[in-house]
């Protein structure tokens, strides 16, 4: 099953977490700065744990430099 989710990313957070918001989108807090794609990589790692999917099945679809991003999760 493949799905697309909208994610709001908060870089440089003290605590890392993934939470689903009331509108069905997700908030992901990461403890790394948004430099050289490091925050995006960490978001993929956290989504991988949260959805119990291998990192290879999680892809950034849009918004690589935006705080609002769209990720696809699941088999291709």
C-alpha positions in Angstrom: 0.0 0.0 0.0 1.4 3.4 -1.0 0.3 6.6 0.7 1.2 10.3 0.6 1.4 12.3 3.8 1.9 16.0 4.4 4.6 16.7 7.0 5.4 20.0 8.8 9.1 19.8 9.9 10.5 21.6 13.0 14.3 21.4 12.8 16.6 22.1 15.8 14.0 20.7 18.3 15.1 19.6 21.7 13.0 16.5 21.5 12.4 14.3 18.4 9.0 13.0 17.7 6.4 12.2 15.1 2.8 13.2 15.8 -0.4 13.1 13.7 -2.4 16.3 13.8 -6.2 16.6 13.8 -6.2 17.4 10.0 -4.5 14.1 9.2 -1.1 15.7 8.5 2.0 15.1 10.6 4.4 17.2 12.7 7.9 15.9 12.8 10.4 17.4 15.2 14.1 16.7 14.5 17.2 17.7 16.5 19.3 18.5 13.5 19.6 21.8 11.6 18.1 22.2 8.1 21.6 22.1 6.4 22.6 20.0 3.4 19.4 17.9 3.6 20.3 16.6 7.1 16.9 17.4 8.5 15.2 15.6 5.6 17.3 12.5 6.1 16.4 12.5 9.8 12.7 12.9 9.0 12.9 9.9 6.8 14.6 7.9 9.6 11.8 8.9 12.1 9.0 8.2 9.6 10.6 4.8 9.0 10.4 3.9 12.7 6.9 5.5 13.1 5.3 3.6 10.1 7.5 0.5 10.5 8.6 0.7 6.9 12.2 0.5 5.6 13.8 3.8 4.7 14.0 2.7 1.1 10.2 2.9 0.9 10.0 6.5 2.1 10.6 9.3 -0.4 10.4 13.0 -0.3 8.0 14.0 -3.1 7.9 17.8 -2.7 9.2 20.6 -0.6 12.9 19.8 0.0 13.6 23.3 1.2 10.2 24.0 2.7 8.9 23.4 6.2 5.8 21.7 4.6 6.8 18.6 2.7 5.0 15.7 1.1 6.4 12.2 1.6 5.3 8.9 -0.1 5.4 5.8 2.1 5.0 2.2 1.1 5.8 -0.1 -1.9 6.2 1.5 -5.2 
